[in-house]
Amino acid sequence: MPKNKASYAVRILLLEDDPTLSDIIDEFLSEQGCEVTCVYDGEAALDAGYEKSFDLFLFDVKVPYTNGFDVLRTLREDNKQAPAIFMTSLGSIEDLSAAYDAGCDDYLKKPFELKELELRIKALIKRSPGLNLYEPIVITEDLLFDFKQGRLIHEGIEIPLARKEAKILKMLLSHPNEIISTQILIESAWDFHEEATEESLRTHIKNLRKHLGKETILNIRGQGYSIART
């Protein structure tokens, strides 16, 4: 996880019904440079998962309304493919099997050290193609994107990008082959005090297509944009 706030902020959906533990995890991960959305029951987690794009799901299991296993299973059925970690006091083989059957990538038994949580998140990020903050992302055979520095590189030569274009590209590459809404792209690239319009977003997308190719960034009418990656 990047500690430099200027780096890409990993977006985490945290489902934990214990407000004290939720606050502790939220504060710790925020200090590491993450953007954490806290929810306290299964229904709220589903709502958030549908409405926003996340890079990582961090779920307790025994929560009100809908348990964490069912929440993740439902999100997976809706093609939400962010890596997922379950945090739970459950520890039987049956519980472990249920967790992986639901679609999780890791399982952390409570109580745990925050440092252990950090290490597990780092490991998942390094394995996730859209979130590898340590190695450049290969867009095409001769085109790379340095995630950490926000630099587009063509055959070893940097292609200058506007700050907003670099942020838009980071968001799209973080969720390859997923549709990212216009609103989320604007939120990721514009500061809160800046006025943003869909027209200005389209201008930046057009500029990115000049470098990436017209067919790389797809416009899904009425929904948003998606970057095509195999």
N, C-alpha and C positions, 0 to 999 in steps of 0.2 A: 504494500500500500504506500502510495507516495505521501511523504510528509510535507513536501513543498506544495502549498496551496495553489500555486500556479500550474501544477501538473493536473492531468485529468483526475477529477474527483470520482472515485468509485461510488456508484449509487446503490445503497443497501436498503432493502426492506426488512425491518426488524419486527418480528412478531413475538412479543413477550408480555404475558399478562401481569407479571409482577412489576409495578411501576418503579420500585427502587432499583431492581436489577436492570430494567430497561434503561433507566437514566444513567446507570453506571456504564453500561455497554455503549450507549449513545455518546456519552462524553468521551469515552476512551477512543472509539472509532473516529469521532469528529476530530480529535486531536491528531489522528494519523492522516487527516486530509480527506476523509470519506464524507459523503452526504448521506445522512441516515434519516429514513422515514420510519417513525415508530407507530405501530398499531398494537392493540391490546386484546383483540379477539379475532377469530377466524373470518367472520364476515367482513370486518374492516380490512383484513389482509387481502381478501379476494377483490374487494372494491379497489384498493390501491394497486394491486397487481394488474387489474384490467385497465386502469386509468393511466398509469405511468409505466415507463420503461426502467427496469432495474438491472444492475450488473451482477447482483448477488442477493439471494434470499437467505435470511438467517432466522429460522423458525423454532420456537418452542413447540412442543407437541400437545400438552394438556392445557388447552386454552378454551375460553367460552365459545359456545355456538357451534363452531366447526373445528375439529382438531387439526393440528398442523399437518398430519399425514394427508388428510383429505384436501386441505388447502393446496398443498403442493401438487397432489394428483390432479386436481381440477385445473390448476394453472398449466401443468404439463399438457393436459388434453387441449388447452387453448393455445398451444405452441409457445408458451413462455419458457424459454430454454436457459435462463440465467442459472449459473451454478447455485446449489443449495446446500446449506448446512443445517442439520437439526441439533438443537441444544435441549437435552432432556434428562430427567432423573431416571427414566426407563432404561433398563440395561440388559434385558433378556435377549436371547438369540431370536426369539419371535419378534420382539420389538425392532431389533436391528434389521431383520428381514423385511418387516413392514416398511421401515424407513427407506430402504433401497428400492423396494417394490414401488413406493410412491414417487421415486425419481430423484432422491437426494444424491449428492456427491460425497458428503462426509457426515460424520455423526460424532457429536461432542457430548460426553456424559457430564452432567452437573454433579457436584460443583467443579468448576474449571478455572484455571488461571487466565487472565486476560491476555497474557503473552502467548499462551497456547492458542487462543482464538485468533490472535493476529497471525501467527505462523500458519495456521490452517487456511486462513483467508488468502494469505500471500501465495500459498501453494496452489490454490484453486485459480487465482488470477493468472499465475504463470502458465497454467495449463490451458486457459481459456483463449482461443484464437483471437477473439475480439478485444481481449483485455490485457494482452501481454505488454506490460509497461516497460519491459526490459529489453526487448528485441524489436527492431523495425518490422512493420507489417508489410508483407509482399502483396501489393495490389495487382500488378501485372509483372511480367518477367523483368521489365526494366524500370519499374516504378515502385518505390518504397515510401512508407510513411513512418517517420520517427515519432512514436506516440508521446514519449517523454518531452521532447523538444517542440513538438508540433510542426515538424519540418517535412515537406514533400521533396523527395529526392529522385531525380531522373538520371539514370546512368551515372551516378556519383555526383551529379550537379544539383544543388538545391534550387527548387522552383519557389520563388517568393509567394507566400500566401498572406492575404489580409488576416488579421487576428480572428475575425468572426468566421472566416472560411475555414481556418484551422480547427476551430471549436466545433463547427458543423461537421467537418470530416471526422473528427474524433468521435462524435456521438454516433454517426452512421456506422463507422467501422467497429464501434463497441457492440453493435447489434446487427451483424451481417445477416442479410436476407430477411430482416424484420422490418415492418413498417413503423417508422418513427413519425409521430404526428407533427404537424406544422408548429403547434404550440410548444411541444417539448423541444424542438430544434431552436425555436426563438428563445426559450428560457435558458437553453444551454449556451447560447452565443451572445446574447445581449445582457448587459448589466441592468439591474432593476430600474435604474433611473433613466435608461435610454428608451426612446420611443422606437418601436419595431413594427413593421408591417409585413404582410405576406408578400407584397411586391418586392420589398428589400431582400427578403429571404430568397425569393426566386432569382434575384440578381446574383446573389452569392452562389447559389446552386449552379447557375449558368456558367459562372466563372470557373467553378470546380470542374464542370464537365469539359471545359476546354482542355484541362490538363489530364483528366482521367478517361475521357471518352464519353460520348453522348449516352451510350447504353449502360454505363456503369452505375449512375444514379438514376433510379426509376421514380417517376412521379405517379403515385397511386391516387387517382383522382378522388378528391373528397376525403382522403384519409391521411396522406402525408408522403414521405419519401422513403426509399429503401436503397441500400447499396448492394449490388449483386456481387457475391463472392462465393467461390466453390470451396 
